[in-house]
Amino acid sequence: MRAQNDEGSNGTIRIVEPVRTGGDLGPSTHQRARYALTSRVGRDTELADLKARAAAPNGQVLTLTGPVGVGKSRLADALFEQIAGEFADGGRYLELDTLRLESSDPDGGLARAVAEALELTPPPVPGDDVDAASDDGGARGGRAPLDLLRDHLGGRDFLLVLDCGSRPPRGIAELWAAVGSAARRLCLVTVGTQVLGMYGEHRVPLFPLAVPTARDTADLARLGQVDSVRLLVDRTKAVRPGFRLTQENRETVAKLCQILDGLPLSIELAASRLKVSSPRALLDELSRSPGTLTDPGTATDAAAGPDTLGLAPQAVELLVRLGVFTESFGVAEAAGVFELPLDVTRQALEEMVDHSALLTEEQRDGSIRFWMLRRSRARALEHLARQDALGPVRADHAVFFIRQMHGIRSELEGPGQTAALEQFDHWHQDVLAALEFLVEAGNGEAVATLATAAQPYWLLRGEVESAEHWLSAALRLGIDRHRVRLAALEALGEALLLNDDPSAAKPWLDEALAAYTELADGPGVATVRQHLARLAQIEGNLPAAENLLTLVLADLDPRGGGQWCRGAVLARLAEVRRDRGDTTSAARHATEAVRLFERVEDARSAARAKLTLAGLTGGQGDYDRAEQLACRALLLLHDRGDLPEVARGLAVLAELLTYKYGRTAAVWERAALLLGASDTLRRRVGDTLAGQPNAVSGTLLGQVSERMGRSAFDTAWQQGGLCTPDEAVAQALALIERPDHQPRSTDLVGSLTRREHEVAMLVTEGLTNREVARRLGIAEWTAVNHMRKVMQKLGCTSRVQVAGRMLRPMDPHAGVQGAAAGGLVRR
């Protein structure tokens, strides 16, 4: 094969064609890539997909689409370089922006330009009128360009890449219809922002590179593997060899990649600016002026503008208004905000996607959400502001989300809670944007309405400060409608309780209780009394807490509905009575709460109650059932993203592990790690651990610290604090599932009480009676008596024999569950 670049009058043409000298020689290729001086980052999957499609035995039309700057031409160039040699008759890569196209031709001059680029146009016959020949439909010498192309490609195995650049793909369908069936195998690859809209076309959309998430940013090594970060660092090193990704600049670099949308062209332009600038200085500049990065050699800004996308006027108008969405949106949301029919909205969004004005992301349920690049959104908002339309559009946006949030709030207490939570996750940034607009407008009532609807989601996701901020802002602005104000007072009081600020919560809750009582609003009174009971529990006034909850139960009609409300009261009462030492009554209430929650299919509230029940069950010595309850509850709460309850679950499991498996240093270390993770998460997302005895009490912490030694305990605690919720949950469950941490299955060891077992295990560590007593916080004589009973039960005559009996390996044929059951100790 012969490779060549021609940048003459006919534009940029790159050729791979067979070379035959002195006979039929096997084809060979050599192609100089346009981008050979820089590496390709993050497109291996897309390139492999394109290569597989292009290698199909029959003809193919592949349309590589995406927004300007996403790297389409670079990827097409790599594809051409790697596969052109596999086509028997070679290939051509044509950049239409550099070719001479006649817009007066029916097909926009495409066929004529391609024929000339392939040197298929015969020279004019002497004496012919060139101008006249040019007017006969594009033919010279009596031959039309499509006829020339059909004859040339007939029976050939050929690759043709047409890089449309900023041009619309006019004439390509006619070109394929004329030559596609004539060729033995013709692979036509078009590169541009628009789809062709022709039958048999295979669209290959190219999306921006992945940008860092919060989890990526927290881990320097993980951050360095994100494609957009890799590209920025790689290109910056090319102009500034000493540049490195460090702990000090990681957050700034991550924000740079996010604000640049992961677009390779924008990232490369940013890297060139970093030659003499710092990441922070560039980020500040881009934040002030998003259009700072422009390449005079490209049509980036022009092509990104709504007026140059080739959309219908109605679609352009809708596209500009869609800039009001902060994050992704669905068809229903776009139709709802602008009060358009669903079918009209769907068709308009489809047209925008076909022109790369909007990008798409697949959802787990098979639906699609749409999103706009930041630069396009900024331009759309600027356009709305110039037209004095930004305020009305933001108002419509806020009204829509007020309506939607109230519509799905009730779904948190039933079988639709998973879908409702996912929906809120999609809407969260738009809800915040709506709140910002309403505060700017001074509409306290609307702020209160939306913030009250969002409060349960904020508390569940551990964003207590958001709830406090927006509800407080609403009250400062003033709320005229009495009911709206009462709902805001109640929601703010609950948020302050979760944030461990009972003194600030009490005035709001007292005011709400007085108002609901005056209105004879039974449900309102019941809800506020539950919050006040929680406040009393936090302050240690357990009789007051129990009295308030008993009043609520008495007011509930057992024959009517309200099963969820009754379950919520019983779950709280179980915690209060447990704290008062009435574990039997507490377990009964917790069990009933679980039953009621499961009846109304509220799996999340049932899991919360199961955590309380697990702690009670473990305290009674039924470790297997307690472990099962806690594990299932923790898994479900983690799946729902209920971070405050995940923190509680980690602490409860840490306690259970020390009860059931606390025989080795590794188990105590894991317990310390889980407690550290729970404490860190609790401080970040809100304190839901009020009144949880043992799980986070000084008794358990002191016991773990004493068993491990202060230094080792501090190390494990700090490691736990560095864990993400995902990692912490995995650590908890991995410890439970490992067979080597299971207790012994022998009857002799199983006959030991819990304290006797602790003494025996400390003996295996070589501790003396005095050291055992100090470690357990008991008298030395008590330790001696425990040791005598251990030796008697195990049939041992020395401490060495006790250690050997306790450390004897389990029967390898015994199952995990059997080992666990045999190892339960009596209190």
C-alpha positions in Angstrom: 0.0 0.0 0.0 1.1 3.6 -0.6 0.3 6.3 1.9 0.4 10.0 1.1 -0.9 13.3 2.2 -2.0 15.9 -0.4 -2.7 19.4 0.9 -2.8 21.1 -2.5 -5.6 23.1 -4.1 -8.1 20.2 -3.6 -7.8 20.4 0.2 -6.6 17.8 2.6 -6.7 14.3 1.3 -4.9 11.3 2.9 -4.6 8.2 0.8 -3.9 4.5 1.3 -3.9 2.6 -2.0 -2.3 -0.6 -3.4 1.1 -0.4 -5.1 1.9 -3.1 -7.6 5.3 -3.3 -9.3 6.4 -6.2 -11.4 3.5 -8.4 -10.5 0.8 -8.8 -7.8 2.5 -8.0 -4.5 0.7 -8.4 -1.2 -0.6 -5.2 0.2 1.4 -3.3 2.8 0.5 -0.1 4.6 2.3 2.9 6.0 0.3 5.8 7.3 1.6 9.0 9.0 -1.0 9.9 11.5 -2.1 13.5 11.7 -1.8 13.3 15.5 1.3 11.2 15.8 3.1 13.7 18.1 0.6 13.3 20.9 -0.9 10.2 22.6 -4.5 9.1 22.5 -6.2 9.0 25.9 -9.4 7.3 26.8 -10.9 6.2 23.5 -9.8 2.5 23.3 -13.4 1.2 23.7 -14.8 3.5 21.1 -12.0 2.7 18.7 -12.5 -1.1 19.2 -16.2 -0.7 18.5 -15.6 1.2 15.3 -13.0 -1.3 14.1 -15.4 -4.2 14.7 -18.2 -2.5 12.8 -16.0 -1.4 9.9 -14.6 -4.9 9.5 -18.1 -6.3 8.7 -18.1 -8.3 5.4 -20.8 -6.2 3.8 -20.9 -2.5 3.1 -21.3 -0.2 6.1 -22.3 3.4 6.8 -20.9 4.5 10.1 -21.7 8.0 11.4 -19.3 9.2 14.1 -21.1 12.0 15.8 -20.6 14.3 18.9 -20.3 17.9 19.9 -17.5 20.1 18.6 -14.2 19.4 20.4 -15.1 15.9 21.6 -12.3 14.3 19.4 -14.2 12.8 16.5 -11.6 13.7 13.8 -8.8 12.3 16.0 -10.6 9.1 16.5 -11.5 8.8 12.8 -7.9 9.4 12.0 -6.8 6.6 14.3 -9.4 4.3 12.8 -8.2 5.1 9.2 -4.6 4.5 10.2 -5.3 1.1 11.7 -7.8 -0.5 9.3 -7.2 1.1 5.9 -4.6 -1.5 5.0 -7.2 -4.2 5.6 -9.1 -3.1 2.5 -7.8 -4.6 -0.7 -8.2 -1.4 -2.7 -7.1 1.0 0.0 -8.9 4.0 1.3 -9.3 7.8 1.3 -9.7 10.3 4.2 -11.3 13.5 3.0 -11.8 16.7 5.0 -14.8 18.4 3.5 -14.0 21.7 5.1 -10.9 21.9 3.0 -12.5 20.8 -0.3 -14.0 23.1 -2.9 -17.8 22.5 -2.7 -20.3 24.2 -5.0 -23.4 25.0 -3.0 -25.3 25.4 -6.3 -25.1 21.7 -7.0 -28.1 19.6 -6.0 -26.0 17.7 -3.5 -24.0 20.7 -2.3 -21.2 19.8 -4.6 -20.2 16.7 -2.6 -20.0 14.2 -5.4 -18.0 16.6 -7.6 -15.5 17.4 -4.8 -15.0 13.7 -3.9 -14.5 12.8 -7.6 -11.9 15.6 -8.0 -10.2 14.6 -4.8 -9.9 11.0 -6.1 -8.6 12.5 -9.4 -11.5 10.9 -11.4 -12.5 14.0 -13.4 -11.1 13.6 -16.9 -9.4 16.7 -18.4 -11.6 18.9 -20.6 -11.6 18.1 -24.3 -9.9 20.8 -26.3 -12.4 23.3 -27.6 -15.0 22.4 -25.0 -16.8 25.2 -23.3 -15.7 24.7 -19.7 -18.4 26.9 -18.3 -21.0 25.1 -20.3 -19.7 21.8 -19.2 -19.9 22.9 -15.7 -23.6 23.7 -16.1 -24.6 20.3 -17.2 -25.3 18.9 -13.7 -21.6 18.7 -12.7 -20.4 16.5 -15.5 -17.2 17.0 -17.5 -16.5 15.1 -20.7 -20.1 14.0 -20.6 -19.8 12.1 -17.3 -21.6 13.1 -14.1 -19.5 12.9 -10.8 -21.7 10.1 -9.4 -21.2 8.0 -12.5 -17.5 8.5 -12.3 -17.5 7.4 -8.6 -19.8 4.4 -9.4 -17.4 3.2 -12.1 -14.3 3.7 -10.0 -15.6 2.0 -6.9 -17.5 -0.7 -8.7 -16.3 -4.1 -7.5 -13.7 -2.6 -5.2 -13.0 -3.2 -1.5 -12.6 0.4 -0.2 -12.7 2.6 2.9 -13.9 6.2 2.5 -13.8 8.6 5.4 -15.7 11.9 5.0 -14.9 14.4 7.8 -17.7 16.9 7.5 -16.2 19.3 10.1 -18.8 22.0 10.7 -20.7 21.3 7.5 -24.1 19.6 7.4 -23.9 16.1 5.8 -25.6 17.2 2.6 -25.4 14.8 -0.4 -24.0 11.8 1.5 -27.2 9.8 1.2 -27.2 10.3 -2.6 -23.5 9.3 -2.8 -24.1 6.1 -0.9 -27.2 5.2 -3.0 -25.1 5.6 -6.2 -22.0 3.7 -5.2 -22.8 1.6 -2.2 -24.3 -1.3 -4.1 -21.7 -1.1 -6.9 -18.7 -1.8 -4.6 -17.7 -5.2 -3.5 -17.3 -3.8 0.0 -17.5 -0.1 0.7 -17.2 1.2 4.3 -18.3 4.8 4.4 -17.4 6.6 7.6 -18.8 10.1 8.1 -17.6 12.4 10.9 -19.7 15.3 12.1 -22.1 16.8 14.6 -25.2 15.5 12.8 -26.6 12.1 11.8 -27.3 11.4 8.2 -30.9 10.2 8.7 -30.6 7.5 6.1 -31.7 3.9 6.1 -29.0 1.5 7.2 -26.9 4.1 9.0 -25.1 3.0 12.2 -24.6 5.9 14.5 -21.6 5.8 16.8 -22.0 8.7 19.3 -18.8 10.0 20.9 -19.2 11.5 24.4 -16.8 13.7 26.4 -14.2 12.0 28.5 -15.2 10.9 32.0 -14.7 13.7 34.6 -13.9 13.1 38.3 -16.5 12.3 40.9 -16.2 13.3 44.5 -14.9 9.8 45.3 -12.3 10.1 42.6 -11.1 13.5 43.9 -10.7 12.1 47.4 -8.1 9.5 46.3 -5.1 10.8 44.4 -4.3 7.5 42.7 -7.9 7.0 41.7 -8.0 10.6 40.4 -5.0 10.1 38.2 -6.8 7.3 36.3 -9.8 9.4 35.3 -9.5 9.9 31.5 -10.0 13.7 31.5 -7.4 14.1 34.2 -5.0 11.8 32.4 -5.3 13.9 29.3 -4.9 17.2 31.1 -1.8 16.0 32.9 -0.3 14.4 29.8 -0.8 17.5 27.6 0.5 19.8 30.4 3.6 17.8 30.8 4.3 18.2 27.1 4.7 22.0 27.5 5.7 22.0 31.2 7.7 18.8 32.0 7.8 19.5 35.8 4.0 19.5 36.2 2.6 16.8 38.5 -0.8 15.9 40.0 -0.4 16.4 43.7 -2.4 16.4 46.9 -2.3 20.2 46.8 -3.7 20.6 43.3 -5.9 17.6 43.0 -9.2 19.4 43.8 -8.4 22.2 41.4 -7.4 19.9 38.6 -10.6 17.9 39.2 -12.7 21.1 39.0 -10.9 22.1 35.8 -11.8 18.9 34.1 -15.4 19.3 35.3 -15.8 22.9 34.1 -14.3 21.9 30.7 -17.0 19.1 30.4 -14.3 16.5 29.7 -14.0 17.8 26.1 -10.5 16.9 24.7 -10.2 20.1 22.7 -10.9 22.3 25.7 -8.6 20.2 27.9 -5.7 20.6 25.4 -6.3 24.3 25.1 -6.3 24.5 28.9 -3.0 22.5 29.1 -1.4 25.0 26.8 -2.5 27.8 29.2 -0.9 25.9 32.1 2.5 26.4 30.6 2.8 29.7 32.4 -0.2 29.6 34.7 -1.3 27.7 37.8 -4.4 25.4 37.8 -6.0 27.7 40.4 -5.4 30.8 38.4 -6.9 29.2 35.2 -9.9 27.8 37.2 -10.6 31.3 38.5 -10.4 32.8 35.1 -12.7 30.1 33.6 -15.2 30.6 36.4 -15.4 34.3 35.7 -15.5 33.9 31.9 -16.5 30.5 30.6 -15.5 31.5 27.0 -11.9 32.2 27.9 -10.6 29.1 26.0 -11.1 29.5 22.3 -9.1 28.2 19.4 -9.0 30.6 16.5 -8.3 27.7 14.2 -11.6 26.0 15.0 -15.3 26.7 14.9 -15.8 25.8 18.5 -17.7 28.8 19.7 -19.7 29.2 16.5 -20.7 25.6 16.2 -21.8 25.5 19.9 -24.2 28.5 19.4 -27.9 27.6 19.1 -28.2 29.6 15.9 -25.7 27.5 14.0 -26.8 24.0 14.8 -29.0 23.6 11.8 -32.1 23.0 14.0 -35.6 24.1 13.2 -36.5 27.5 14.8 -38.9 26.0 17.3 -36.2 23.5 18.4 -33.7 26.3 18.8 -36.1 28.2 21.0 -36.7 25.1 23.2 -33.0 24.3 23.3 -32.2 27.8 24.7 -34.9 27.4 27.4 -33.6 24.0 28.3 -30.5 25.8 29.6 -32.5 26.4 32.8 -31.9 22.7 33.8 -28.8 22.5 36.0 -28.3 18.7 35.5 -29.8 16.0 33.3 -33.6 15.9 32.6 -36.1 13.6 31.0 -38.8 14.1 28.4 -41.5 14.5 31.1 -39.5 17.2 32.9 -38.9 19.2 29.8 -42.5 18.9 28.8 -43.7 19.8 32.3 -41.6 22.9 32.8 -42.6 24.4 29.5 -46.1 22.9 29.4 -45.6 21.2 26.0 -47.2 18.0 24.7 -45.1 14.9 25.4 -44.9 13.9 21.7 -43.9 17.4 20.6 -41.2 17.5 23.3 -39.9 14.0 22.4 -39.5 14.9 18.7 -37.7 18.2 19.5 -35.3 16.4 21.9 -34.6 13.7 19.3 -33.7 16.4 16.8 -31.4 18.1 19.2 -29.7 14.7 19.9 -29.3 14.1 16.2 -27.5 17.5 15.9 -25.3 16.9 19.0 -26.9 19.8 20.8 -27.9 17.5 23.6 -26.1 14.4 24.9 -27.8 11.4 26.4 -27.2 9.0 29.3 -28.8 5.6 29.6 -30.6 4.7 32.8 -30.9 1.3 34.6 -34.6 1.1 33.8 -34.0 1.6 30.1 -35.0 5.2 30.0 -32.9 8.1 28.7 -31.9 11.4 30.3 -30.6 14.4 28.4 -27.9 16.9 29.4 -26.2 20.0 27.9 -22.6 20.9 27.9 -21.7 23.7 30.4 -20.5 26.0 27.7 -23.8 25.6 25.7 -25.8 26.1 28.9 -24.0 29.3 29.7 -24.6 30.6 26.2 -28.3 29.7 26.4 -28.7 31.5 29.8 -26.9 34.6 28.4 -29.3 34.5 25.4 -32.3 34.3 27.8 -31.0 37.2 29.9 -30.6 39.4 26.8 -34.2 38.7 25.8 -35.4 39.4 29.4 -36.8 35.9 29.5 -34.5 34.3 32.1 -36.7 35.2 35.1 -39.9 33.8 33.7 -38.2 30.6 32.6 -36.6 30.1 36.0 -40.0 30.8 37.7 -41.6 28.0 35.5 -38.7 25.7 36.4 -39.2 26.4 40.2 -43.0 25.9 40.1 -42.5 22.6 38.3 -40.1 21.2 40.9 -42.3 22.4 43.8 -45.2 20.4 42.3 -43.1 17.3 41.6 -41.3 17.2 45.0 -44.6 17.2 46.8 -45.9 14.6 44.5 -43.2 12.0 45.3 -42.7 12.7 49.0 -45.3 10.3 50.1 -43.6 7.5 48.0 -40.8 7.4 50.5 -43.1 5.5 52.9 -44.0 2.7 50.5 -42.9 0.3 47.8 -42.0 3.1 45.4 -39.3 4.5 47.7 -36.3 3.3 45.5 -37.7 5.0 42.4 -38.5 8.1 44.4 -35.0 8.3 45.8 -33.4 7.9 42.4 -35.7 10.6 41.0 -34.6 13.0 43.8 -31.0 12.2 43.1 -31.6 13.4 39.5 -33.5 16.5 40.6 -31.3 17.6 43.5 -29.2 20.2 41.7 -32.2 21.6 40.0 -34.1 21.8 43.3 -31.1 23.8 44.7 -31.2 26.1 41.6 -34.9 26.6 42.1 -34.4 27.5 45.8 -31.7 30.0 44.9 -34.1 31.7 42.4 -36.9 31.8 44.9 -34.7 33.3 47.6 -33.5 36.0 45.1 -37.1 36.7 44.4 -37.9 37.1 48.1 -40.6 34.4 48.0 -40.3 32.9 51.5 -43.5 30.8 51.1 -42.3 29.1 48.0 -38.9 28.5 49.5 -40.6 26.9 52.5 -42.9 24.8 50.4 -40.0 23.4 48.3 -37.5 23.0 51.2 -40.1 21.2 53.3 -40.8 18.8 50.5 -37.0 18.2 50.0 -36.2 17.8 53.8 -36.8 14.0 54.1 -34.4 13.4 51.2 -31.7 15.7 52.6 -31.9 14.0 56.0 -31.7 10.6 54.4 -28.7 11.6 52.2 -27.0 13.1 55.2 -27.3 16.7 54.0 -28.7 18.1 57.2 -27.0 21.5 56.6 -28.9 22.0 53.4 -32.2 21.5 55.2 -31.2 23.9 57.9 -30.0 26.5 55.5 -33.0 26.7 53.2 -35.7 26.3 55.9 -34.0 29.0 58.0 -33.9 31.2 54.8 -37.6 30.7 54.3 -38.4 31.7 57.9 -36.2 34.8 57.6 -38.0 35.9 54.4 -41.4 35.5 56.0 -44.2 33.0 55.4 -47.8 34.3 55.3 -49.7 31.0 55.1 -50.0 29.5 58.6 -49.9 25.9 57.5 -46.9 26.4 55.3 -45.0 28.0 58.3 -46.0 25.2 60.7 -44.7 22.6 58.2 -41.4 24.5 57.9 -41.0 24.8 61.7 -41.5 21.1 62.1 -39.1 20.2 59.4 -36.4 22.6 60.7 -36.8 21.2 64.2 -36.3 17.7 63.0 -33.2 18.7 61.0 -31.7 20.4 64.1 -32.3 17.3 66.1 -30.4 15.1 63.6 -27.6 17.6 63.6 -27.3 17.2 67.4 -28.6 20.7 68.3 -31.6 20.0 70.6 -31.5 23.4 72.2 -32.0 25.1 68.9 -34.7 22.7 67.8 -36.8 23.0 70.9 -38.3 26.6 70.3 -39.4 25.7 66.8 -40.9 22.4 67.9 -42.7 24.0 70.9 -44.2 26.7 68.6 -45.3 24.1 66.1 -46.9 21.9 68.9 -48.8 24.9 70.3 -50.1 25.9 66.9 -51.2 22.3 65.9 -52.9 21.9 69.3 -54.8 25.1 68.8 -55.9 24.0 65.3 -56.9 20.5 66.7 -54.6 19.0 64.1 -54.1 15.5 65.4 -51.5 14.2 62.8 -49.5 17.4 63.3 -49.6 17.1 67.1 -48.5 13.4 66.8 -45.6 14.2 64.5 -44.2 17.0 66.7 -44.6 15.0 69.9 -42.4 12.3 68.3 -39.7 14.8 67.6 -40.0 16.2 71.1 -39.7 12.6 72.4 -36.5 12.2 70.5 -35.2 15.5 71.9 -36.0 14.2 75.5 -34.2 11.0 74.7 -31.1 12.9 73.5 -31.1 15.0 76.7 -31.4 11.8 78.8 -35.0 12.5 80.0 -36.3 9.1 79.3 -39.5 9.3 81.3 -40.6 12.4 79.4 -39.7 10.7 76.1 -41.8 7.6 77.0 -44.7 9.7 78.2 -44.8 11.7 74.9 -44.7 8.5 72.8 -47.4 6.8 75.0 -49.7 9.9 74.4 -49.2 9.5 70.6 -50.0 5.8 70.7 -53.2 6.5 72.7 -54.4 9.0 70.1 -53.9 6.7 67.2 -57.0 4.8 66.1 -56.0 1.1 66.0 -59.0 0.3 63.7 -58.2 3.0 61.2 -55.2 3.5 58.9 -52.0 5.0 60.1 -50.1 1.7 60.3 -46.9 3.5 59.2 -47.4 6.2 62.0 -47.9 3.5 64.6 -44.8 1.7 63.4 -42.8 4.9 63.7 -43.9 5.5 67.2 -43.3 1.9 68.3 -39.8 2.0 66.8 -38.9 5.1 68.8 -40.6 3.7 72.0 -38.5 0.5 71.6 -35.3 2.6 71.8 -36.5 4.6 74.8 -37.6 1.5 76.8 -34.3 -0.2 75.8 -32.4 2.7 77.3 -34.5 2.4 80.4 -33.4 -1.2 80.8 -36.8 -2.8 79.8 -35.3 -4.9 77.0 -38.2 -7.4 76.9 -40.7 -4.6 76.2 -38.3 -2.9 73.8 -37.9 -6.1 71.7 -41.6 -6.6 71.5 -42.1 -3.0 70.3 -39.3 -3.3 67.8 -40.7 -6.5 66.4 -44.2 -5.0 66.0 -42.7 -2.0 64.3 -40.9 -4.2 61.8 -44.2 -6.0 61.1 -46.1 -2.8 60.5 -43.5 -1.3 58.2 -43.3 -4.5 56.2 -47.1 -4.6 55.9 -47.0 -1.2 54.2 -43.9 -2.2 52.2 -41.7 0.4 53.7 -38.4 -1.6 53.5 -36.2 1.3 54.7 -38.1 2.0 57.9 -38.3 -1.8 58.6 -34.6 -2.0 58.2 -34.1 0.9 60.7 -36.3 -1.0 63.2 -34.4 -4.2 62.6 -31.1 -2.5 63.6 -32.7 -1.7 67.0 -34.0 -5.2 67.2 -30.5 -6.6 66.3 -28.9 -4.7 69.2 -31.5 -6.0 71.6 -31.3 -9.6 70.3 -27.5 -9.6 70.6 -27.7 -8.3 74.1 -29.8 -11.4 75.0 -27.1 -13.7 73.6 -28.9 -14.8 70.3 -25.9 -13.7 68.2 -26.9 -15.6 65.0 -30.3 -13.9 64.7 -28.8 -10.6 65.7 -26.2 -10.9 63.0 -28.7 -11.8 60.4 -31.0 -8.9 61.2 -28.1 -6.4 61.3 -26.5 -7.6 58.0 -29.8 -7.5 56.1 -30.7 -4.1 57.5 -27.3 -2.6 56.8 -27.3 -3.9 53.2 -30.7 -2.5 52.5 -30.0 0.9 54.1 -26.7 1.1 52.2 -28.6 0.3 49.0 -31.1 3.1 49.7 -28.3 5.6 50.5 -29.6 6.2 54.0 -26.2 7.4 55.3 -27.3 8.3 58.9 -28.7 4.8 59.4 -25.6 3.2 57.7 -23.5 4.9 60.4 -25.7 3.4 63.1 -25.6 0.0 61.4 -21.8 0.0 61.4 -21.7 0.7 65.1 -24.3 -2.0 65.9 -22.4 -4.5 63.9 -19.1 -3.6 65.6 -20.7 -4.4 68.9 -22.1 -7.7 67.6 -18.7 -8.7 66.2 -17.0 -8.3 69.6 -19.8 -10.4 71.2 -19.7 -13.2 68.7 -16.2 -13.2 67.2 -14.1 -11.3 69.7 -11.4 -13.9 70.2 -8.6 -12.6 68.0 -6.7 -9.4 67.6 -8.0 -9.1 64.0 -11.6 -9.0 65.1 -10.9 -6.2 67.7 -9.0 -4.3 65.0 -12.0 -4.6 62.6 -14.4 -3.5 65.3 -12.2 -0.4 66.0 -12.2 0.3 62.3 -15.9 0.1 62.0 -16.4 2.3 65.0 -14.1 4.9 63.5 -15.9 4.8 60.2 -19.3 5.1 62.0 -18.1 8.1 64.0 -16.7 9.9 61.0 -19.9 9.3 58.9 -22.1 10.3 61.8 -20.3 13.6 62.2 -20.6 14.3 58.5 -24.3 13.3 57.9 -26.0 13.8 61.3 -26.3 12.0 64.6 -28.9 9.3 64.6 -27.1 7.3 67.3 -28.9 8.9 70.3 -29.6 6.4 73.0 -27.7 3.5 71.4 -26.2 1.8 74.5 -23.0 -0.2 74.1 -22.7 0.3 70.3 -21.0 3.7 70.7 -20.8 3.9 74.4 -17.6 4.5 76.4 -17.9 1.0 77.7 -17.4 -0.6 74.2 -14.8 1.9 73.1 -12.9 1.5 76.3 -13.1 -2.3 76.0 -11.8 -2.3 72.3 -9.1 0.2 73.2 -8.0 -1.9 76.2 -7.9 -5.1 74.2 -5.9 -3.6 71.4 -3.7 -1.2 73.2 -4.1 2.6 72.7 -1.7 3.0 69.8 -3.2 0.1 67.7 -6.7 1.3 68.5 -6.0 4.8 67.3 -4.5 3.5 64.1 -7.5 1.3 63.3 -9.9 4.1 64.3 -8.2 6.5 61.9 -8.2 4.0 59.1 -11.9 3.6 59.6 -12.4 7.3 59.4 -10.8 7.3 55.9 -13.2 4.6 54.6 -16.0 5.6 52.3 -19.4 4.2 53.3 -19.1 1.5 50.6 -15.7 0.4 51.9 -16.9 0.4 55.5 -20.0 -1.7 54.8 -17.8 -4.1 52.8 -15.4 -4.4 55.8 -18.3 -5.2 58.2 -19.8 -7.9 56.0 -16.4 -9.4 55.0 -15.5 -9.9 58.6 -18.8 -11.7 59.4 -18.5 -13.9 56.3 -14.9 -15.1 56.9 -15.0 -18.7 58.4 -11.7 -18.2 60.2 -13.3 -15.7 62.5 -16.1 -18.0 63.5 -16.2 -19.3 67.1 -15.2 -22.9 68.0 -17.7 -25.6 67.4 -16.7 -27.9 70.3 -19.2 -28.5 73.1 -16.5 -27.8 75.8 -15.7 -24.4 74.5 -19.4 -23.6 73.9 -20.1 -24.4 77.5 -18.1 -21.3 78.7 -19.9 -18.2 79.6 -19.1 -15.0 77.8 -16.8 -13.7 80.6 -15.1 -17.1 80.9 -14.5 -17.1 77.2 -12.9 -13.7 77.3 -10.6 -14.8 80.1 -9.6 -17.9 78.2 -8.8 -16.0 75.0 -6.7 -13.5 76.9 -4.7 -16.5 78.3 -3.9 -17.5 74.7 -2.3 -14.1 74.4 0.1 -15.0 77.3 -1.5 -12.6 79.8 -1.1 -13.3 83.5 -4.1 -13.2 85.9 -3.2 -9.7 86.9 -3.0 -8.5 83.3 -6.3 -10.3 82.5 -8.0 -8.5 85.4 -6.6 -5.1 84.3 -7.6 -5.7 80.7 -11.2 -6.6 81.6 -11.6 -4.1 84.4 -12.2 -6.7 87.1 -10.5 -7.7 90.4 -7.5 -10.1 90.1 -9.2 -12.6 92.4 -12.3 -12.6 90.1 -10.0 -13.3 87.2 -8.5 -16.2 89.2 -11.9 -17.7 89.9 -12.9 -17.4 86.2 -9.7 -19.2 85.3 -10.4 -22.0 87.6 -13.9 -22.5 86.1 -12.4 -22.4 82.6 -9.9 -25.2 83.5 -12.6 -27.3 85.1 -15.0 -27.0 82.1 -12.3 -27.7 79.5 -10.7 -30.5 81.5 -7.3 -28.7 81.6 -4.6 -28.7 84.3 -2.5 -25.8 83.1 -2.8 -22.5 81.3 -0.8 -24.0 78.4 -3.5 -26.6 77.9 -6.2 -23.9 78.1 -4.5 -22.0 75.3 -4.1 -25.1 73.2 -7.7 -26.0 73.6 -8.9 -22.5 72.7 -6.7 -22.3 69.6 -7.3 -25.7 68.3 -8.3 -25.4 64.6 -12.0 -25.9 63.7 -13.1 -29.0 61.9 -12.5 -28.0 58.2 -15.6 -30.0 57.2 -17.8 -28.1 59.5 -20.0 -25.5 57.8 -19.8 -21.8 58.6 -23.3 -21.8 60.1 -22.6 -24.9 62.2 -19.4 -23.3 63.5 -21.3 -20.2 64.4 -24.0 -22.0 66.2 -21.7 -24.2 68.2 -19.7 -21.2 69.4 -22.5 -19.3 71.0 -21.7 -18.5 74.7 -24.1 -18.1 77.5 -24.4 -14.9 79.6 
